[in-house]
Amino acid sequence: MLSEREDLAGPHPPHILRDYFPILDKFGNLEEEENLKILVDHVCTFTEKNQVTWLDKHGRDVKFDRERILDVAISTVDILRMVHKDKDIHQKYYLIAIFDEIYNINAIACDKRTWICKSMDNSQFHD
């Protein structure tokens, strides 16, 4: 029902944070771009293969630009470093940035102004 709003994209959630936070360390040091690329690809594929396919405003499958998502994740963590004066930034912020950009891309593909994630599990990752 939320997806029926003119301004709000609310696709069926693939539960990115719930399923990837527990295994994030298996991707190695995400400061190494190759490891981060692998994580981006896994999360994008996971979302593209969601049990309820995400569709754009024309009814086509939403596909994710992995290079764009990679760039956004790196930029987001770089900004966090600047704001927090080079304090060690936990690798979880890469996953959060990937998650955020995936939902942003979907909102744009659906011609919506903003998005909501309907995964009830996300509250456990709030700090």
C-alpha positions as CSV (number, residue, x, y, z in Angstrom):
1,M,0.0,0.0,0.0
2,L,2.8,2.4,0.7
3,S,4.1,2.1,-2.8
4,E,0.7,3.5,-4.1
5,R,1.7,6.9,-2.7
6,E,2.7,9.4,-5.4
7,D,5.9,10.4,-3.6
8,L,7.0,7.3,-1.8
9,A,8.7,4.1,-3.0
10,G,8.2,1.2,-0.7
11,P,9.3,-2.0,-2.4
12,H,9.2,-5.5,-0.8
13,P,12.3,-5.5,1.4
14,P,15.2,-7.9,0.6
15,H,16.4,-7.5,4.3
16,I,19.8,-6.3,3.3
17,L,20.9,-5.1,6.8
18,R,19.5,-8.2,8.5
19,D,21.2,-10.6,6.2
20,Y,24.5,-8.8,5.5
21,F,25.5,-7.3,8.9
22,P,26.2,-10.8,10.4
23,I,28.4,-11.8,7.5
24,L,30.1,-8.5,6.8
25,D,33.5,-9.6,8.1
26,K,33.6,-12.3,5.5
27,F,34.1,-9.7,2.8
28,G,37.4,-8.7,4.3
29,N,38.8,-5.2,4.7
30,L,36.3,-3.0,2.8
31,E,38.9,-0.3,2.6
32,E,40.3,-2.5,-0.2
33,E,38.3,-1.5,-3.3
34,E,38.2,-5.1,-4.6
35,N,36.5,-6.4,-1.4
36,L,34.1,-3.5,-1.5
37,K,33.2,-4.2,-5.2
38,I,32.4,-7.8,-4.2
39,L,30.1,-6.7,-1.4
40,V,28.4,-4.2,-3.7
41,D,27.9,-6.9,-6.4
42,H,26.5,-9.4,-3.8
43,V,24.1,-6.9,-2.3
44,C,22.9,-5.7,-5.7
45,T,22.4,-9.3,-7.0
46,F,20.6,-10.2,-3.7
47,T,18.2,-7.3,-4.2
48,E,17.7,-8.0,-7.9
49,K,16.8,-11.6,-7.1
50,N,14.5,-10.5,-4.3
51,Q,11.4,-12.8,-4.0
52,V,9.3,-9.9,-5.1
53,T,11.0,-8.2,-8.1
54,W,11.5,-4.5,-7.8
55,L,9.9,-2.8,-10.9
56,D,10.5,0.7,-12.3
57,K,7.6,3.0,-13.3
58,H,7.4,1.2,-16.7
59,G,7.1,-2.3,-15.1
60,R,10.7,-3.3,-16.0
61,D,13.1,-4.9,-13.5
62,V,15.2,-2.4,-11.6
63,K,18.9,-3.0,-12.3
64,F,21.6,-1.4,-10.2
65,D,24.7,0.4,-11.5
66,R,27.4,-1.2,-9.4
67,E,30.0,1.4,-10.2
68,R,27.7,4.2,-9.1
69,I,26.9,2.4,-5.8
70,L,30.6,1.8,-5.2
71,D,31.4,5.5,-5.8
72,V,28.6,6.6,-3.4
73,A,29.7,4.1,-0.7
74,I,33.3,5.3,-0.9
75,S,32.3,9.0,-0.9
76,T,29.9,8.5,2.0
77,V,32.6,6.9,4.2
78,D,35.1,9.6,3.1
79,I,32.6,12.3,4.3
80,L,32.1,10.5,7.6
81,R,35.9,10.5,8.1
82,M,36.0,14.3,7.5
83,V,33.2,15.0,9.8
84,H,34.6,12.7,12.5
85,K,38.1,14.0,12.1
86,D,39.7,10.8,10.7
87,K,38.3,8.8,13.6
88,D,38.2,5.1,12.7
89,I,35.0,4.6,10.8
90,H,33.4,1.1,11.2
91,Q,33.0,-0.9,8.1
92,K,29.3,-1.2,8.7
93,Y,28.9,2.3,7.2
94,Y,29.9,0.9,3.8
95,L,27.0,-1.5,3.9
96,I,24.6,1.3,5.1
97,A,25.7,3.5,2.2
98,I,25.2,0.6,-0.3
99,F,21.7,0.0,1.2
100,D,20.8,3.7,1.0
101,E,21.9,4.1,-2.6
102,I,20.1,0.9,-3.7
103,Y,16.9,2.4,-2.3
104,N,17.7,5.8,-3.8
105,I,18.2,4.2,-7.3
106,N,14.9,2.4,-6.9
107,A,13.0,5.6,-5.9
108,I,14.4,7.4,-9.0
109,A,13.5,4.4,-11.2
110,C,9.9,4.6,-9.8
111,D,9.8,8.4,-10.2
112,K,9.3,8.8,-6.5
113,R,10.7,11.6,-4.3
114,T,11.7,9.4,-1.4
115,W,11.6,5.8,-0.2
116,I,10.9,3.7,2.9
117,C,12.3,0.4,3.8
118,K,9.6,-1.9,5.2
119,S,12.0,-4.4,6.8
120,M,11.0,-4.6,10.5
121,D,14.5,-5.9,11.3
122,N,16.2,-2.6,10.6
123,S,15.5,-1.2,14.1
124,Q,18.1,-3.6,15.6
125,F,20.8,-1.8,13.6
126,H,20.1,1.7,14.9
127,D,22.8,3.2,17.0
